[in-house]
Amino acid sequence: MDGGAFGAGKAGGAFDPQAFIRQPQTILRFVSWVFSIVVFGSIVNEGYVNRVDEVEEHCIFNRNHNACNYGITVGVLAFLSCLLYLALDAYFPQISSVKDRKKAVLSDIGVSAFWAFLWFVGFCFLTNQWQASKPEDNPLNEGGDAARAAITFSFFSIFTWVGQAFLAYQRFQLGADSALFSQDYMDPSQDSGMPYAPYTNEEDAPDAVGTYQQPPPADAFDTETQGYQTQNY
C-alpha cells in the first residue's frame, strides 16, 4: 500500500487532528450529529403536551405517539451512528488491509444512504402529522416551535446524509481505480546492489572472463611427465 487506498495514505502515519477536522466527511458527520440532537431533543423536551382537562400527555404531532417515537428513535440512532463513523474515520488511516478499508467504505455508503432514506420518511411523516393536528388538541400552541424545528432539521438531515454517501462513494472509486502494487515494481535481483552476472557461453563470448572451460586432458597427469620416478627395490 505504498500509494495508499480508498482516499487515505499508507498505514502507520501519525494522526493529524487538524487535517482530520478539515475533511469534508468529518464536517458533514458533525453537522448531521448536531441536526440529530436538535430533532430528538426538540421532541423529548416539548413534543408532548396536554390539555387543561387532561392529565396524560399526548404527542404534539396529531396526538400520534408513533410520530414522536419515530423522530426520537431515528434521532438517537443517527446520533450514535455519527459518533461511530467519526471514530472509524479517525482510525481509517491505520487500517493496513485493503480489504478491510473496502468493507469500511462500503458500509459507510450503505449506512449513509439508509439514514438519508429514514430521514426522508421521518420528514414526510412528521410533516403530515403536524398538518393534520387539530387546534383544540393544543389550545395554548405549546411545542409549536419544537415541532417545526424537528421537521426542518429532519429535512436538512436528508442532504447531509446524502452528502456523506456521496463522499464515501468517491472514496470507493479512488480505491477501485488504484492498483494494489506500485507500477514501478522492479525485480529484486535488478534492484540489489550486486546483481547476479548472467551466464555466458564460451562459443558466444570466447574472451569473456569467468566463462566455462573444458577440463585438462587425462595425459596431463601422466607420472612420466611430472618428474616423478619409481624406485625399484
C-alpha positions as CSV (number, residue, x, y, z in Angstrom):
1,M,0.0,0.0,0.0
2,D,2.8,2.4,-0.9
3,G,0.3,4.7,-2.6
4,G,-2.5,4.3,-0.1
5,A,-6.0,3.2,-0.8
6,F,-9.6,4.5,-0.6
7,G,-8.7,8.1,0.0
8,A,-6.1,7.5,2.8
9,G,-2.4,7.1,2.8
10,K,-0.5,4.0,3.9
11,A,-1.0,2.8,7.4
12,G,1.3,3.8,10.2
13,G,1.3,7.5,9.8
14,A,0.8,9.9,12.7
15,F,-2.7,11.2,13.3
16,D,-3.2,14.8,12.4
17,P,-6.2,16.3,14.2
18,Q,-6.3,19.5,12.1
19,A,-6.4,17.6,8.8
20,F,-9.0,15.2,10.2
21,I,-11.3,18.1,11.3
22,R,-11.0,19.8,7.9
23,Q,-12.0,16.6,6.0
24,P,-15.4,17.1,4.2
25,Q,-16.8,13.8,5.6
26,T,-15.8,14.9,9.2
27,I,-17.7,18.2,8.7
28,L,-20.8,16.5,7.4
29,R,-20.8,14.0,10.2
30,F,-20.5,16.7,12.8
31,V,-23.3,18.7,11.2
32,S,-25.5,15.6,11.0
33,W,-24.7,14.9,14.6
34,V,-25.9,18.4,15.6
35,F,-29.1,18.0,13.5
36,S,-30.0,14.7,15.2
37,I,-29.6,16.3,18.6
38,V,-32.0,19.1,17.5
39,V,-34.6,16.6,16.2
40,F,-34.8,14.2,19.2
41,G,-34.1,16.9,21.7
42,S,-37.0,19.1,20.5
43,I,-39.4,16.2,20.6
44,V,-38.3,15.0,24.0
45,N,-38.5,18.4,25.6
46,E,-41.5,19.9,24.0
47,G,-43.1,17.3,21.8
48,Y,-45.6,16.1,24.4
49,V,-48.4,18.4,25.7
50,N,-51.7,18.0,27.5
51,R,-54.9,20.0,27.6
52,V,-56.3,21.6,30.7
53,D,-58.8,18.9,31.2
54,E,-56.3,16.1,30.6
55,V,-53.6,14.6,32.9
56,E,-51.9,12.3,30.4
57,E,-49.6,14.0,27.9
58,H,-50.1,13.3,24.1
59,C,-47.8,13.7,21.1
60,I,-47.9,17.2,19.5
61,F,-48.0,15.6,16.1
62,N,-51.7,14.9,15.8
63,R,-51.8,13.0,19.1
64,N,-49.9,10.2,17.3
65,H,-47.3,8.7,19.6
66,N,-45.8,6.8,16.7
67,A,-44.7,10.1,15.1
68,C,-42.9,11.2,18.3
69,N,-41.4,7.8,18.8
70,Y,-40.1,7.7,15.3
71,G,-38.5,11.1,15.5
72,I,-36.8,10.3,18.8
73,T,-35.7,6.8,17.7
74,V,-34.2,8.0,14.4
75,G,-32.6,11.0,16.0
76,V,-30.9,9.0,18.7
77,L,-29.7,6.2,16.4
78,A,-28.4,8.8,13.9
79,F,-26.6,10.5,16.8
80,L,-24.9,7.2,17.7
81,S,-24.1,6.4,14.0
82,C,-22.3,9.8,13.6
83,L,-20.1,9.1,16.6
84,L,-19.3,5.6,15.4
85,Y,-18.3,6.7,11.9
86,L,-16.3,9.7,13.3
87,A,-14.3,7.2,15.3
88,L,-14.0,5.0,12.2
89,D,-12.7,8.0,10.1
90,A,-10.1,8.7,12.7
91,Y,-8.9,5.1,12.8
92,F,-9.3,4.5,9.0
93,P,-5.7,5.6,8.0
94,Q,-4.4,3.0,10.5
95,I,-6.1,0.1,8.7
96,S,-3.4,-1.7,6.8
97,S,-5.6,-4.2,4.9
98,V,-7.1,-3.0,1.6
99,K,-10.0,-5.4,2.0
100,D,-10.9,-4.0,5.4
101,R,-10.7,-0.5,4.1
102,K,-13.1,-1.5,1.3
103,K,-15.5,-3.0,3.7
104,A,-15.5,0.2,5.8
105,V,-16.1,2.4,2.8
106,L,-18.9,0.1,1.5
107,S,-20.6,0.1,5.0
108,D,-20.3,3.9,5.0
109,I,-22.1,4.1,1.7
110,G,-24.9,1.8,2.8
111,V,-25.4,3.3,6.2
112,S,-25.4,6.9,4.9
113,A,-27.9,6.1,2.2
114,F,-30.1,4.2,4.6
115,W,-30.2,7.1,7.1
116,A,-30.9,9.5,4.3
117,F,-33.9,7.4,3.4
118,L,-35.0,7.2,7.1
119,W,-34.8,11.0,7.4
120,F,-36.9,11.4,4.3
121,V,-39.5,9.1,5.7
122,G,-39.4,11.0,9.0
123,F,-39.7,14.4,7.3
124,C,-42.8,13.3,5.4
125,F,-44.3,11.5,8.4
126,L,-43.8,14.4,10.8
127,T,-45.0,17.0,8.3
128,N,-48.1,15.0,7.5
129,Q,-49.0,14.5,11.2
130,W,-48.3,18.2,12.0
131,Q,-50.6,19.4,9.3
132,A,-53.3,17.0,10.5
133,S,-53.0,18.3,14.1
134,K,-56.2,19.9,15.4
135,P,-56.0,23.3,17.2
136,E,-58.3,22.1,20.0
137,D,-55.7,19.4,20.9
138,N,-53.2,22.2,21.7
139,P,-55.1,25.4,22.6
140,L,-52.1,27.1,24.1
141,N,-50.0,26.3,21.0
142,E,-47.3,24.7,23.2
143,G,-44.4,23.0,21.4
144,G,-45.1,24.6,18.1
145,D,-41.6,25.8,17.7
146,A,-40.2,22.4,18.7
147,A,-42.4,20.6,16.1
148,R,-41.3,22.9,13.4
149,A,-37.6,22.6,14.4
150,A,-37.9,18.8,14.3
151,I,-39.5,18.9,10.8
152,T,-36.9,21.4,9.5
153,F,-33.8,19.6,10.7
154,S,-35.2,16.3,9.5
155,F,-35.3,17.8,6.1
156,F,-31.8,19.2,6.4
157,S,-30.5,15.8,7.6
158,I,-31.6,14.2,4.3
159,F,-29.0,16.2,2.4
160,T,-26.2,15.8,5.0
161,W,-26.5,12.0,4.9
162,V,-26.8,12.0,1.1
163,G,-23.6,14.1,1.1
164,Q,-21.9,11.5,3.3
165,A,-22.9,8.7,1.0
166,F,-21.6,10.6,-2.0
167,L,-18.2,11.3,-0.4
168,A,-18.0,7.6,0.6
169,Y,-18.7,6.6,-3.0
170,Q,-15.9,8.9,-4.2
171,R,-13.5,7.2,-1.7
172,F,-14.7,3.9,-3.1
173,Q,-14.0,5.0,-6.6
174,L,-10.5,6.1,-5.7
175,G,-9.8,2.7,-4.1
176,A,-11.2,0.8,-7.1
177,D,-9.0,2.7,-9.6
178,S,-5.8,2.3,-7.7
179,A,-3.6,-0.8,-8.0
180,L,-2.5,-2.8,-5.0
181,F,1.1,-2.8,-6.2
182,S,3.2,0.0,-7.4
183,Q,3.5,0.4,-11.2
184,D,7.3,0.9,-10.8
185,Y,7.8,-2.6,-9.4
186,M,11.3,-3.9,-10.2
187,D,12.7,-7.4,-9.8
188,P,14.7,-7.8,-6.6
189,S,17.8,-9.1,-8.4
190,Q,17.9,-5.9,-10.5
191,D,17.3,-3.6,-7.6
192,S,20.0,-5.1,-5.4
193,G,23.4,-3.5,-5.1
194,M,25.3,-6.5,-6.5
195,P,23.3,-8.1,-9.3
196,Y,24.0,-11.6,-10.4
197,A,26.2,-11.8,-13.5
198,P,24.4,-13.6,-16.4
199,Y,25.7,-16.9,-17.7
200,T,27.7,-16.6,-20.9
201,N,28.6,-19.5,-23.2
202,E,32.1,-19.8,-24.4
203,E,31.0,-20.1,-28.0
204,D,29.1,-16.8,-27.8
205,A,31.8,-14.9,-25.8
206,P,35.2,-16.7,-26.1
207,D,37.1,-13.9,-24.5
208,A,34.7,-13.3,-21.5
209,V,36.2,-13.6,-18.1
210,G,34.9,-16.3,-15.9
211,T,33.5,-18.4,-18.8
212,Y,33.3,-22.2,-18.6
213,Q,36.5,-24.1,-19.7
214,Q,37.0,-27.7,-20.6
215,P,38.9,-29.8,-18.1
216,P,42.6,-30.7,-18.9
217,P,43.3,-33.9,-20.8
218,A,43.9,-37.1,-18.9
219,D,47.5,-37.5,-20.0
220,A,48.4,-34.2,-18.3
221,F,48.6,-36.2,-15.1
222,D,50.9,-38.9,-16.5
223,T,53.6,-39.8,-14.0
224,E,56.3,-39.7,-16.5
225,T,55.7,-36.0,-17.3
226,Q,55.6,-34.9,-13.7
227,G,59.2,-35.7,-13.0
228,Y,58.4,-38.5,-10.5
229,Q,60.2,-41.8,-10.9
230,T,59.5,-45.0,-9.2
231,Q,62.2,-46.8,-7.2
232,N,62.9,-50.5,-7.8
233,Y,63.8,-52.4,-4.7
